[in-house]
Amino acid sequence: MMKNVYMIINTSKDPTLTYSCKIMDWLKSKNCKVYIDSYVRECYAFNAIDIEDDSELDDIDFAIVLGGDGTIIHSARRLAMHEIPILGINLGNLGFLAEIEEHEWQENLEKVLGGKYEIETRMMLEAQIFNKSILIEEGFCLNDVVISRMALSRMVGFSIYVNDEFVNYYSADGIIIATPTGSTAYNLSANGPILAPHNEMIVMTPICPHSLTARSIVLSSNDKVKINFEHNRRSWDNDLMVTIDGQEGKEVNNDAEIIIQKADLKTRLIKIEGHNFYHILRRKLGGN
């Protein structure tokens, strides 16, 4: 029985928390325990149980994330190690990851509490940044790792290796390494392919390459991607950025080497009966 519910609220999407309070009150009427982040309770005088830090998440059955895809992605990186499933309620714009829209919450929460749902696991990536063979940063992502030039820098030159086999040298504004979940994000905007999210693959898509033949490459989830700048003849020193899920960034220079591979962690998303990826894709891309 799903009774311990963690509500993660993007307060910029629901600034008065009127909508969030409706859901919280309804959950309590169903004898659920509602948990929220302590700063939200303190600022808005919520009558709920505090979550001070992530060590207190072990008793949570599922999380309701109210916001857009960005809120869900940020929450996914937090919750993956605790194996907490996420139900996204879209208060944003496009919302590929949100399972339900703002006006649909009650009927769908009834289904979840009644056990009419499935848990869909989504592949994540692990990125490690080395400088002269020393690990300086690592992180996990649900959507993508992007290596790009800085605002005023020139085109980036980088070499791509897969499983230590040289693939190609690119001159471009950058490159996107995406999961199937991330294939409908920046990768799609860069003319990369859409991958069904239940598959486990990695897609590499160059950003504005200085070539008419550079195209996306779809890899196995077991492949290890290595990117370095050993032959970077086009960009200045210290003008490269590695970005994880568009939310965390690390500035690097030409001595950096980035290794990206499938992570051991997975994101768990609650899927309601009758909803599927192709239905959401058709709706979000303007189909009938």
C-alpha positions in Angstrom: 0.0 0.0 0.0 1.4 3.4 -1.0 0.8 5.5 2.1 4.0 7.5 2.8 4.1 10.2 0.2 6.9 12.7 -0.3 5.6 15.9 -2.0 8.3 17.8 -3.9 7.0 21.2 -4.9 8.4 23.7 -7.4 7.2 26.8 -5.6 7.7 29.0 -8.6 5.1 27.0 -10.5 2.6 27.1 -7.5 3.7 30.2 -5.6 0.7 30.3 -3.2 0.7 26.5 -2.9 -3.0 26.5 -3.3 -2.9 23.6 -5.7 -0.3 21.7 -3.6 -2.5 22.1 -0.5 -5.5 20.6 -2.3 -3.4 17.5 -3.1 -2.0 17.3 0.5 -5.4 17.6 2.1 -6.8 14.9 -0.2 -3.9 12.5 0.6 -4.5 13.0 4.3 -8.2 12.2 3.8 -7.0 8.9 2.4 -4.9 8.2 5.5 -1.6 9.0 3.8 1.3 10.4 5.7 2.6 13.5 3.7 6.3 14.5 3.9 7.7 17.7 2.5 11.0 19.5 2.5 11.5 21.4 5.8 12.1 24.8 4.1 8.7 24.5 2.4 6.9 23.7 5.6 8.6 26.6 7.4 7.9 29.1 4.7 4.3 28.1 4.1 3.2 26.7 7.4 2.3 23.3 5.9 0.9 20.7 8.3 3.2 17.9 7.1 6.2 15.9 8.2 9.6 17.5 7.6 12.3 16.0 5.4 15.5 17.6 6.7 17.9 15.7 4.5 18.0 12.7 2.2 18.9 10.3 5.0 15.2 10.5 6.1 13.8 9.1 2.8 14.0 5.4 3.6 10.3 5.2 4.7 8.9 6.9 1.6 6.7 4.8 -0.7 6.6 7.3 -3.6 7.2 10.9 -4.4 4.8 13.3 -6.1 6.7 15.9 -8.0 4.8 19.1 -8.8 6.5 21.2 -11.5 7.9 20.7 -15.0 10.4 18.3 -16.4 13.3 20.2 -14.8 11.8 19.6 -11.3 11.4 15.9 -12.1 14.9 15.5 -13.4 16.4 17.2 -10.4 14.3 15.0 -8.1 15.3 11.9 -10.1 19.0 12.4 -9.3 18.1 12.8 -5.6 15.7 9.8 -5.3 17.4 7.2 -7.6 19.8 5.9 -4.9 16.8 5.4 -2.5 14.8 3.6 -5.3 11.8 5.9 -4.7 9.3 5.9 -7.6 8.2 9.3 -8.9 4.8 10.5 -10.0 5.1 13.7 -12.0 2.3 16.3 -12.1 2.9 18.8 -14.9 2.7 22.4 -13.8 5.2 23.4 -16.5 5.1 23.6 -20.3 6.0 20.6 -22.5 6.3 18.0 -19.7 7.5 14.8 -21.4 8.3 13.2 -18.0 5.2 14.2 -16.1 2.7 11.4 -16.1 -0.4 13.5 -15.5 -1.6 17.1 -16.3 -2.6 19.6 -13.7 -6.4 19.0 -13.9 -6.0 15.2 -13.9 -4.5 14.7 -10.4 -7.4 13.3 -8.4 -8.5 10.5 -10.7 -5.0 9.4 -11.2 -4.0 9.5 -7.6 -7.0 7.3 -6.9 -5.5 4.8 -9.4 -2.1 4.9 -7.7 -3.5 4.4 -4.2 -5.7 1.6 -5.6 -2.6 -0.2 -7.1 -3.5 0.5 -10.7 -0.1 1.5 -11.9 3.3 0.2 -13.0 6.8 1.2 -12.2 8.9 2.0 -15.3 12.7 2.1 -14.8 14.7 4.6 -16.8 18.4 4.3 -17.6 20.7 6.9 -16.2 24.3 7.9 -17.1 27.4 8.4 -15.0 29.8 11.1 -16.1 33.4 11.3 -14.8 35.7 14.2 -15.5 39.4 13.7 -15.3 42.2 16.2 -15.5 45.6 14.7 -16.4 44.3 11.3 -15.2 43.0 12.6 -11.9 39.3 12.4 -11.2 38.0 15.9 -10.4 34.3 15.5 -10.7 31.6 12.9 -11.2 27.8 12.9 -11.4 24.7 11.1 -12.6 22.0 12.2 -15.0 18.6 11.1 -16.3 18.6 13.1 -19.5 22.0 14.0 -20.9 25.6 15.1 -20.5 26.5 18.1 -22.7 30.0 19.2 -23.6 30.0 22.7 -25.1 31.8 25.9 -25.7 31.4 28.8 -23.4 29.5 32.0 -24.3 32.2 33.8 -26.2 34.4 30.9 -27.2 35.1 29.5 -30.6 34.1 26.1 -32.0 35.1 23.1 -29.9 37.4 20.4 -31.3 37.0 17.0 -29.6 37.8 13.3 -30.2 35.3 10.6 -29.5 36.2 7.0 -28.5 33.8 4.2 -27.8 35.2 1.3 -25.8 38.7 2.8 -26.4 38.2 2.6 -30.2 38.5 5.9 -32.0 35.3 7.0 -33.7 35.8 10.5 -35.0 37.1 14.0 -34.5 34.5 16.7 -34.5 34.5 20.5 -34.8 31.2 21.7 -33.4 29.6 23.9 -30.8 29.5 20.8 -28.6 28.1 17.3 -28.3 25.1 15.8 -26.4 25.4 12.3 -24.9 21.8 11.3 -24.0 19.7 8.5 -22.6 16.5 7.4 -24.3 14.7 9.6 -21.7 16.9 12.6 -22.7 16.4 11.9 -26.5 13.2 14.1 -26.4 15.1 17.0 -24.8 18.2 18.9 -26.1 19.0 15.9 -28.3 15.7 16.4 -30.2 16.3 20.1 -30.6 19.6 19.3 -32.2 17.9 17.0 -34.7 18.8 13.8 -32.8 16.6 10.7 -33.0 13.8 10.0 -30.5 14.4 6.7 -28.6 11.6 4.9 -26.8 12.4 5.4 -23.1 12.0 1.7 -22.1 15.1 0.8 -24.2 18.6 1.1 -22.9 20.7 2.9 -25.4 23.1 5.9 -25.6 22.8 8.5 -28.3 25.6 10.9 -29.3 24.5 14.0 -31.2 26.9 16.8 -32.3 25.7 20.4 -31.8 25.9 22.5 -35.0 28.9 20.5 -36.4 31.2 22.1 -39.0 30.4 19.3 -41.4 27.5 18.2 -43.6 28.1 14.5 -42.8 28.2 14.5 -39.0 25.2 12.7 -37.7 23.9 11.2 -34.4 25.2 7.8 -33.4 23.2 5.3 -31.3 25.2 3.1 -29.1 24.6 0.1 -26.8 24.0 0.9 -23.2 27.0 -1.2 -22.4 29.3 1.1 -24.4 31.7 3.5 -22.7 32.2 6.9 -24.3 35.4 8.8 -23.9 35.8 12.4 -25.0 39.0 14.4 -25.0 40.4 17.5 -26.5 43.9 16.4 -27.3 43.7 17.7 -30.9 41.6 20.8 -30.0 42.9 23.4 -32.4 39.9 25.7 -32.4 39.0 26.6 -28.8 40.8 28.7 -26.2 42.0 27.2 -23.0 39.5 27.1 -20.1 36.5 27.7 -22.3 34.7 24.4 -22.2 31.7 23.4 -20.1 30.4 20.0 -19.0 26.7 20.2 -18.1 24.7 17.4 -16.4 20.9 17.5 -17.1 21.2 21.2 -17.9 21.4 21.8 -14.1 24.9 21.2 -12.9 28.0 22.4 -14.7 31.8 22.1 -14.5 34.2 24.3 -16.5 37.1 22.3 -17.9 40.1 23.0 -20.2 41.9 21.1 -23.0 43.6 18.7 -20.5 40.2 17.2 -19.5 38.9 13.8 -20.4 35.3 12.9 -19.9 34.1 9.3 -19.6 30.4 8.6 -19.8 28.7 5.3 -19.3 25.5 3.6 -18.1 25.0 4.2 -14.3 24.2 1.5 -11.8 21.4 3.8 -10.6 17.9 3.9 -12.3 15.1 6.3 -12.1 11.7 4.8 -11.3 8.6 6.5 -12.7 5.0 5.6 -11.8 3.0 4.9 -15.0 -0.8 5.0 -14.8 -2.8 2.3 -16.6 -3.9 3.5 -20.0 -1.0 6.0 -20.4 2.0 5.2 -22.6 5.0 6.9 -24.2 3.4 7.1 -27.7 0.3 8.7 -26.3 2.3 11.3 -24.5 4.6 11.8 -27.5 1.6 12.4 -29.8 0.1 14.8 -27.4 3.3 16.8 -26.7 4.3 17.0 -30.4 0.9 18.3 -31.5 -0.6 15.2 -32.9 -4.3 14.1 -32.8 
